């Protein structure tokens, strides 16, 4: 056959096919990479698991009692912050920002008391006409380091 005919010679049909087999070192290296990728993916899922909170405040004598109800992943050391905005009938607006630190665990409430005097413009408010809880945020924080007692 001429070299430029474009036809390839027929190979022996009885010959065993040649497969490239990776070395043992390459196989173990590939398996180690696969396991590492799986662990990284599982760890990323645990780190990025979401936690949501609901903050509700009720009026009590002298201020408010606020309840923080989490749902989702457990965060051992967290800080939950929110703002309460009040509008009075005479047009005065007052606000207070509050944070609570503790362990967030689904189904377990954290409580916080807020005194009426903590609100800005509280003394000039005649009667509450509207209340809104805004800017709720959740963050994981480092544990407090306390000096060892001697």
PyMOL CGO cylinders between C-alpha atoms (Angstrom):
from pymol import cmd
from pymol.cgo import CYLINDER

trace = [
    CYLINDER, 0.00, 0.00, 0.00, 1.27, 3.43, -0.76, 0.3, 1, 1, 1, 1, 1, 1,
    CYLINDER, 1.27, 3.43, -0.76, 1.93, 5.56, 2.37, 0.3, 1, 1, 1, 1, 1, 1,
    CYLINDER, 1.93, 5.56, 2.37, -0.46, 8.31, 1.33, 0.3, 1, 1, 1, 1, 1, 1,
    CYLINDER, -0.46, 8.31, 1.33, -3.44, 6.12, 0.45, 0.3, 1, 1, 1, 1, 1, 1,
    CYLINDER, -3.44, 6.12, 0.45, -5.25, 6.87, 3.74, 0.3, 1, 1, 1, 1, 1, 1,
    CYLINDER, -5.25, 6.87, 3.74, -5.90, 3.17, 4.38, 0.3, 1, 1, 1, 1, 1, 1,
    CYLINDER, -5.90, 3.17, 4.38, -4.47, 1.65, 7.52, 0.3, 1, 1, 1, 1, 1, 1,
    CYLINDER, -4.47, 1.65, 7.52, -3.30, -1.93, 7.63, 0.3, 1, 1, 1, 1, 1, 1,
    CYLINDER, -3.30, -1.93, 7.63, -5.59, -4.41, 9.43, 0.3, 1, 1, 1, 1, 1, 1,
    CYLINDER, -5.59, -4.41, 9.43, -4.23, -5.50, 12.79, 0.3, 1, 1, 1, 1, 1, 1,
    CYLINDER, -4.23, -5.50, 12.79, -4.19, -9.11, 13.87, 0.3, 1, 1, 1, 1, 1, 1,
    CYLINDER, -4.19, -9.11, 13.87, -7.70, -9.83, 15.32, 0.3, 1, 1, 1, 1, 1, 1,
    CYLINDER, -7.70, -9.83, 15.32, -6.35, -12.60, 17.56, 0.3, 1, 1, 1, 1, 1, 1,
    CYLINDER, -6.35, -12.60, 17.56, -3.84, -10.32, 19.32, 0.3, 1, 1, 1, 1, 1, 1,
    CYLINDER, -3.84, -10.32, 19.32, -4.59, -9.37, 22.91, 0.3, 1, 1, 1, 1, 1, 1,
    CYLINDER, -4.59, -9.37, 22.91, -5.46, -5.70, 23.38, 0.3, 1, 1, 1, 1, 1, 1,
    CYLINDER, -5.46, -5.70, 23.38, -2.91, -3.67, 25.27, 0.3, 1, 1, 1, 1, 1, 1,
    CYLINDER, -2.91, -3.67, 25.27, -4.33, -1.71, 28.20, 0.3, 1, 1, 1, 1, 1, 1,
    CYLINDER, -4.33, -1.71, 28.20, -2.34, 0.86, 30.04, 0.3, 1, 1, 1, 1, 1, 1,
    CYLINDER, -2.34, 0.86, 30.04, -2.42, -0.02, 33.70, 0.3, 1, 1, 1, 1, 1, 1,
    CYLINDER, -2.42, -0.02, 33.70, -1.47, 2.70, 36.20, 0.3, 1, 1, 1, 1, 1, 1,
    CYLINDER, -1.47, 2.70, 36.20, 1.17, 1.96, 38.77, 0.3, 1, 1, 1, 1, 1, 1,
    CYLINDER, 1.17, 1.96, 38.77, 0.16, 1.20, 42.33, 0.3, 1, 1, 1, 1, 1, 1,
    CYLINDER, 0.16, 1.20, 42.33, 1.60, 4.51, 43.43, 0.3, 1, 1, 1, 1, 1, 1,
    CYLINDER, 1.60, 4.51, 43.43, -0.63, 6.36, 40.96, 0.3, 1, 1, 1, 1, 1, 1,
    CYLINDER, -0.63, 6.36, 40.96, -3.71, 4.37, 42.03, 0.3, 1, 1, 1, 1, 1, 1,
    CYLINDER, -3.71, 4.37, 42.03, -3.15, 5.12, 45.74, 0.3, 1, 1, 1, 1, 1, 1,
    CYLINDER, -3.15, 5.12, 45.74, -2.43, 8.77, 44.95, 0.3, 1, 1, 1, 1, 1, 1,
    CYLINDER, -2.43, 8.77, 44.95, -5.71, 9.05, 43.01, 0.3, 1, 1, 1, 1, 1, 1,
    CYLINDER, -5.71, 9.05, 43.01, -7.64, 7.38, 45.83, 0.3, 1, 1, 1, 1, 1, 1,
    CYLINDER, -7.64, 7.38, 45.83, -6.08, 9.75, 48.38, 0.3, 1, 1, 1, 1, 1, 1,
    CYLINDER, -6.08, 9.75, 48.38, -7.09, 12.75, 46.25, 0.3, 1, 1, 1, 1, 1, 1,
    CYLINDER, -7.09, 12.75, 46.25, -10.66, 11.45, 45.96, 0.3, 1, 1, 1, 1, 1, 1,
    CYLINDER, -10.66, 11.45, 45.96, -10.96, 10.93, 49.72, 0.3, 1, 1, 1, 1, 1, 1,
    CYLINDER, -10.96, 10.93, 49.72, -9.50, 14.39, 50.39, 0.3, 1, 1, 1, 1, 1, 1,
    CYLINDER, -9.50, 14.39, 50.39, -12.02, 16.00, 48.04, 0.3, 1, 1, 1, 1, 1, 1,
    CYLINDER, -12.02, 16.00, 48.04, -14.90, 14.19, 49.76, 0.3, 1, 1, 1, 1, 1, 1,
    CYLINDER, -14.90, 14.19, 49.76, -13.72, 15.30, 53.21, 0.3, 1, 1, 1, 1, 1, 1,
    CYLINDER, -13.72, 15.30, 53.21, -13.31, 18.89, 52.05, 0.3, 1, 1, 1, 1, 1, 1,
    CYLINDER, -13.31, 18.89, 52.05, -16.82, 18.86, 50.58, 0.3, 1, 1, 1, 1, 1, 1,
    CYLINDER, -16.82, 18.86, 50.58, -18.31, 17.46, 53.81, 0.3, 1, 1, 1, 1, 1, 1,
    CYLINDER, -18.31, 17.46, 53.81, -16.37, 19.94, 55.94, 0.3, 1, 1, 1, 1, 1, 1,
    CYLINDER, -16.37, 19.94, 55.94, -17.49, 22.85, 53.79, 0.3, 1, 1, 1, 1, 1, 1,
    CYLINDER, -17.49, 22.85, 53.79, -21.09, 21.76, 54.24, 0.3, 1, 1, 1, 1, 1, 1,
    CYLINDER, -21.09, 21.76, 54.24, -20.68, 21.70, 58.02, 0.3, 1, 1, 1, 1, 1, 1,
    CYLINDER, -20.68, 21.70, 58.02, -19.05, 25.14, 58.09, 0.3, 1, 1, 1, 1, 1, 1,
    CYLINDER, -19.05, 25.14, 58.09, -21.61, 26.78, 55.83, 0.3, 1, 1, 1, 1, 1, 1,
    CYLINDER, -21.61, 26.78, 55.83, -24.69, 25.25, 57.44, 0.3, 1, 1, 1, 1, 1, 1,
    CYLINDER, -24.69, 25.25, 57.44, -27.22, 27.99, 58.02, 0.3, 1, 1, 1, 1, 1, 1,
    CYLINDER, -27.22, 27.99, 58.02, -28.74, 29.08, 61.28, 0.3, 1, 1, 1, 1, 1, 1,
    CYLINDER, -28.74, 29.08, 61.28, -31.73, 31.38, 61.36, 0.3, 1, 1, 1, 1, 1, 1,
    CYLINDER, -31.73, 31.38, 61.36, -33.20, 33.13, 64.37, 0.3, 1, 1, 1, 1, 1, 1,
    CYLINDER, -33.20, 33.13, 64.37, -36.54, 34.69, 65.17, 0.3, 1, 1, 1, 1, 1, 1,
    CYLINDER, -36.54, 34.69, 65.17, -36.58, 37.59, 67.64, 0.3, 1, 1, 1, 1, 1, 1,
    CYLINDER, -36.58, 37.59, 67.64, -39.81, 38.49, 69.40, 0.3, 1, 1, 1, 1, 1, 1,
    CYLINDER, -39.81, 38.49, 69.40, -40.22, 41.11, 72.11, 0.3, 1, 1, 1, 1, 1, 1,
    CYLINDER, -40.22, 41.11, 72.11, -43.14, 41.61, 74.47, 0.3, 1, 1, 1, 1, 1, 1,
    CYLINDER, -43.14, 41.61, 74.47, -43.82, 44.52, 76.79, 0.3, 1, 1, 1, 1, 1, 1,
    CYLINDER, -43.82, 44.52, 76.79, -43.29, 43.88, 80.47, 0.3, 1, 1, 1, 1, 1, 1,
    CYLINDER, -43.29, 43.88, 80.47, -43.30, 46.26, 83.41, 0.3, 1, 1, 1, 1, 1, 1,
    CYLINDER, -43.30, 46.26, 83.41, -40.30, 48.56, 82.97, 0.3, 1, 1, 1, 1, 1, 1,
    CYLINDER, -40.30, 48.56, 82.97, -39.32, 47.46, 79.46, 0.3, 1, 1, 1, 1, 1, 1,
    CYLINDER, -39.32, 47.46, 79.46, -39.29, 44.47, 77.17, 0.3, 1, 1, 1, 1, 1, 1,
    CYLINDER, -39.29, 44.47, 77.17, -38.54, 40.79, 77.32, 0.3, 1, 1, 1, 1, 1, 1,
    CYLINDER, -38.54, 40.79, 77.32, -37.03, 39.54, 74.06, 0.3, 1, 1, 1, 1, 1, 1,
    CYLINDER, -37.03, 39.54, 74.06, -36.81, 35.89, 73.05, 0.3, 1, 1, 1, 1, 1, 1,
    CYLINDER, -36.81, 35.89, 73.05, -34.34, 34.62, 70.46, 0.3, 1, 1, 1, 1, 1, 1,
    CYLINDER, -34.34, 34.62, 70.46, -35.49, 31.33, 68.93, 0.3, 1, 1, 1, 1, 1, 1,
    CYLINDER, -35.49, 31.33, 68.93, -32.91, 29.65, 66.64, 0.3, 1, 1, 1, 1, 1, 1,
    CYLINDER, -32.91, 29.65, 66.64, -33.45, 27.00, 63.99, 0.3, 1, 1, 1, 1, 1, 1,
    CYLINDER, -33.45, 27.00, 63.99, -30.84, 25.24, 61.91, 0.3, 1, 1, 1, 1, 1, 1,
    CYLINDER, -30.84, 25.24, 61.91, -27.25, 24.39, 62.74, 0.3, 1, 1, 1, 1, 1, 1,
    CYLINDER, -27.25, 24.39, 62.74, -25.88, 24.55, 66.28, 0.3, 1, 1, 1, 1, 1, 1,
    CYLINDER, -25.88, 24.55, 66.28, -23.42, 27.37, 66.98, 0.3, 1, 1, 1, 1, 1, 1,
    CYLINDER, -23.42, 27.37, 66.98, -21.60, 26.96, 70.28, 0.3, 1, 1, 1, 1, 1, 1,
    CYLINDER, -21.60, 26.96, 70.28, -20.46, 30.54, 70.80, 0.3, 1, 1, 1, 1, 1, 1,
    CYLINDER, -20.46, 30.54, 70.80, -22.56, 33.07, 68.93, 0.3, 1, 1, 1, 1, 1, 1,
    CYLINDER, -22.56, 33.07, 68.93, -23.75, 36.64, 69.11, 0.3, 1, 1, 1, 1, 1, 1,
    CYLINDER, -23.75, 36.64, 69.11, -27.27, 37.62, 68.01, 0.3, 1, 1, 1, 1, 1, 1,
    CYLINDER, -27.27, 37.62, 68.01, -27.94, 41.33, 67.57, 0.3, 1, 1, 1, 1, 1, 1,
    CYLINDER, -27.94, 41.33, 67.57, -31.08, 43.28, 66.70, 0.3, 1, 1, 1, 1, 1, 1,
    CYLINDER, -31.08, 43.28, 66.70, -32.64, 46.73, 66.88, 0.3, 1, 1, 1, 1, 1, 1,
    CYLINDER, -32.64, 46.73, 66.88, -36.05, 47.71, 68.23, 0.3, 1, 1, 1, 1, 1, 1,
    CYLINDER, -36.05, 47.71, 68.23, -37.59, 50.80, 66.66, 0.3, 1, 1, 1, 1, 1, 1,
    CYLINDER, -37.59, 50.80, 66.66, -40.61, 52.37, 68.39, 0.3, 1, 1, 1, 1, 1, 1,
    CYLINDER, -40.61, 52.37, 68.39, -42.85, 55.13, 67.06, 0.3, 1, 1, 1, 1, 1, 1,
    CYLINDER, -42.85, 55.13, 67.06, -44.98, 57.06, 69.53, 0.3, 1, 1, 1, 1, 1, 1,
    CYLINDER, -44.98, 57.06, 69.53, -48.36, 58.70, 68.93, 0.3, 1, 1, 1, 1, 1, 1,
    CYLINDER, -48.36, 58.70, 68.93, -46.80, 62.15, 69.34, 0.3, 1, 1, 1, 1, 1, 1,
    CYLINDER, -46.80, 62.15, 69.34, -44.36, 61.36, 66.48, 0.3, 1, 1, 1, 1, 1, 1,
    CYLINDER, -44.36, 61.36, 66.48, -41.30, 60.66, 68.63, 0.3, 1, 1, 1, 1, 1, 1,
    CYLINDER, -41.30, 60.66, 68.63, -39.12, 57.82, 67.40, 0.3, 1, 1, 1, 1, 1, 1,
    CYLINDER, -39.12, 57.82, 67.40, -36.96, 55.81, 69.76, 0.3, 1, 1, 1, 1, 1, 1,
    CYLINDER, -36.96, 55.81, 69.76, -34.52, 52.99, 69.19, 0.3, 1, 1, 1, 1, 1, 1,
    CYLINDER, -34.52, 52.99, 69.19, -32.34, 50.53, 71.08, 0.3, 1, 1, 1, 1, 1, 1,
    CYLINDER, -32.34, 50.53, 71.08, -29.76, 48.04, 69.82, 0.3, 1, 1, 1, 1, 1, 1,
    CYLINDER, -29.76, 48.04, 69.82, -29.24, 44.82, 71.76, 0.3, 1, 1, 1, 1, 1, 1,
    CYLINDER, -29.24, 44.82, 71.76, -26.95, 41.79, 71.49, 0.3, 1, 1, 1, 1, 1, 1,
    CYLINDER, -26.95, 41.79, 71.49, -27.07, 38.45, 73.26, 0.3, 1, 1, 1, 1, 1, 1,
    CYLINDER, -27.07, 38.45, 73.26, -24.20, 35.98, 73.39, 0.3, 1, 1, 1, 1, 1, 1,
    CYLINDER, -24.20, 35.98, 73.39, -24.55, 32.26, 73.94, 0.3, 1, 1, 1, 1, 1, 1,
    CYLINDER, -24.55, 32.26, 73.94, -25.09, 28.85, 72.37, 0.3, 1, 1, 1, 1, 1, 1,
    CYLINDER, -25.09, 28.85, 72.37, -27.64, 28.70, 69.57, 0.3, 1, 1, 1, 1, 1, 1,
    CYLINDER, -27.64, 28.70, 69.57, -29.37, 25.36, 69.45, 0.3, 1, 1, 1, 1, 1, 1,
    CYLINDER, -29.37, 25.36, 69.45, -32.55, 24.61, 67.57, 0.3, 1, 1, 1, 1, 1, 1,
    CYLINDER, -32.55, 24.61, 67.57, -35.59, 24.71, 69.84, 0.3, 1, 1, 1, 1, 1, 1,
    CYLINDER, -35.59, 24.71, 69.84, -33.85, 26.40, 72.81, 0.3, 1, 1, 1, 1, 1, 1,
    CYLINDER, -33.85, 26.40, 72.81, -34.64, 30.05, 73.44, 0.3, 1, 1, 1, 1, 1, 1,
    CYLINDER, -34.64, 30.05, 73.44, -32.28, 32.73, 74.67, 0.3, 1, 1, 1, 1, 1, 1,
    CYLINDER, -32.28, 32.73, 74.67, -33.88, 35.61, 76.60, 0.3, 1, 1, 1, 1, 1, 1,
    CYLINDER, -33.88, 35.61, 76.60, -32.90, 39.20, 77.14, 0.3, 1, 1, 1, 1, 1, 1,
    CYLINDER, -32.90, 39.20, 77.14, -34.43, 41.99, 79.21, 0.3, 1, 1, 1, 1, 1, 1,
    CYLINDER, -34.43, 41.99, 79.21, -34.34, 45.56, 77.91, 0.3, 1, 1, 1, 1, 1, 1,
    CYLINDER, -34.34, 45.56, 77.91, -35.22, 48.42, 80.23, 0.3, 1, 1, 1, 1, 1, 1,
    CYLINDER, -35.22, 48.42, 80.23, -37.38, 51.25, 78.91, 0.3, 1, 1, 1, 1, 1, 1,
    CYLINDER, -37.38, 51.25, 78.91, -34.68, 53.74, 79.88, 0.3, 1, 1, 1, 1, 1, 1,
    CYLINDER, -34.68, 53.74, 79.88, -32.27, 52.11, 77.38, 0.3, 1, 1, 1, 1, 1, 1,
    CYLINDER, -32.27, 52.11, 77.38, -34.35, 53.50, 74.48, 0.3, 1, 1, 1, 1, 1, 1,
    CYLINDER, -34.35, 53.50, 74.48, -33.30, 56.81, 72.96, 0.3, 1, 1, 1, 1, 1, 1,
    CYLINDER, -33.30, 56.81, 72.96, -35.98, 59.54, 73.43, 0.3, 1, 1, 1, 1, 1, 1,
    CYLINDER, -35.98, 59.54, 73.43, -37.89, 57.30, 75.84, 0.3, 1, 1, 1, 1, 1, 1,
    CYLINDER, -37.89, 57.30, 75.84, -38.78, 60.15, 78.19, 0.3, 1, 1, 1, 1, 1, 1,
    CYLINDER, -38.78, 60.15, 78.19, -40.53, 62.17, 75.43, 0.3, 1, 1, 1, 1, 1, 1,
    CYLINDER, -40.53, 62.17, 75.43, -42.71, 59.29, 74.17, 0.3, 1, 1, 1, 1, 1, 1,
    CYLINDER, -42.71, 59.29, 74.17, -46.35, 59.66, 75.17, 0.3, 1, 1, 1, 1, 1, 1,
    CYLINDER, -46.35, 59.66, 75.17, -47.83, 56.34, 73.99, 0.3, 1, 1, 1, 1, 1, 1,
    CYLINDER, -47.83, 56.34, 73.99, -46.45, 53.57, 71.78, 0.3, 1, 1, 1, 1, 1, 1,
    CYLINDER, -46.45, 53.57, 71.78, -48.16, 53.31, 68.40, 0.3, 1, 1, 1, 1, 1, 1,
    CYLINDER, -48.16, 53.31, 68.40, -45.82, 51.03, 66.42, 0.3, 1, 1, 1, 1, 1, 1,
    CYLINDER, -45.82, 51.03, 66.42, -42.84, 48.76, 67.00, 0.3, 1, 1, 1, 1, 1, 1,
    CYLINDER, -42.84, 48.76, 67.00, -40.48, 47.05, 64.57, 0.3, 1, 1, 1, 1, 1, 1,
    CYLINDER, -40.48, 47.05, 64.57, -37.61, 44.63, 65.14, 0.3, 1, 1, 1, 1, 1, 1,
    CYLINDER, -37.61, 44.63, 65.14, -34.95, 45.15, 62.47, 0.3, 1, 1, 1, 1, 1, 1,
    CYLINDER, -34.95, 45.15, 62.47, -31.33, 44.39, 61.57, 0.3, 1, 1, 1, 1, 1, 1,
    CYLINDER, -31.33, 44.39, 61.57, -31.25, 40.91, 63.09, 0.3, 1, 1, 1, 1, 1, 1,
    CYLINDER, -31.25, 40.91, 63.09, -27.81, 39.36, 62.68, 0.3, 1, 1, 1, 1, 1, 1,
    CYLINDER, -27.81, 39.36, 62.68, -26.10, 36.15, 63.81, 0.3, 1, 1, 1, 1, 1, 1,
    CYLINDER, -26.10, 36.15, 63.81, -22.36, 35.64, 64.00, 0.3, 1, 1, 1, 1, 1, 1,
    CYLINDER, -22.36, 35.64, 64.00, -20.06, 33.02, 65.46, 0.3, 1, 1, 1, 1, 1, 1,
    CYLINDER, -20.06, 33.02, 65.46, -17.50, 34.51, 67.85, 0.3, 1, 1, 1, 1, 1, 1,
    CYLINDER, -17.50, 34.51, 67.85, -14.41, 33.25, 69.57, 0.3, 1, 1, 1, 1, 1, 1,
    CYLINDER, -14.41, 33.25, 69.57, -14.81, 32.02, 73.12, 0.3, 1, 1, 1, 1, 1, 1,
    CYLINDER, -14.81, 32.02, 73.12, -13.93, 34.43, 75.88, 0.3, 1, 1, 1, 1, 1, 1,
    CYLINDER, -13.93, 34.43, 75.88, -10.48, 33.89, 77.30, 0.3, 1, 1, 1, 1, 1, 1,
    CYLINDER, -10.48, 33.89, 77.30, -10.44, 34.49, 81.02, 0.3, 1, 1, 1, 1, 1, 1,
    CYLINDER, -10.44, 34.49, 81.02, -7.24, 34.77, 83.03, 0.3, 1, 1, 1, 1, 1, 1,
    CYLINDER, -7.24, 34.77, 83.03, -6.53, 31.84, 85.29, 0.3, 1, 1, 1, 1, 1, 1,
    CYLINDER, -6.53, 31.84, 85.29, -7.20, 32.48, 88.94, 0.3, 1, 1, 1, 1, 1, 1,
    CYLINDER, -7.20, 32.48, 88.94, -4.23, 32.17, 91.28, 0.3, 1, 1, 1, 1, 1, 1,
]
cmd.load_cgo(trace, "trace")
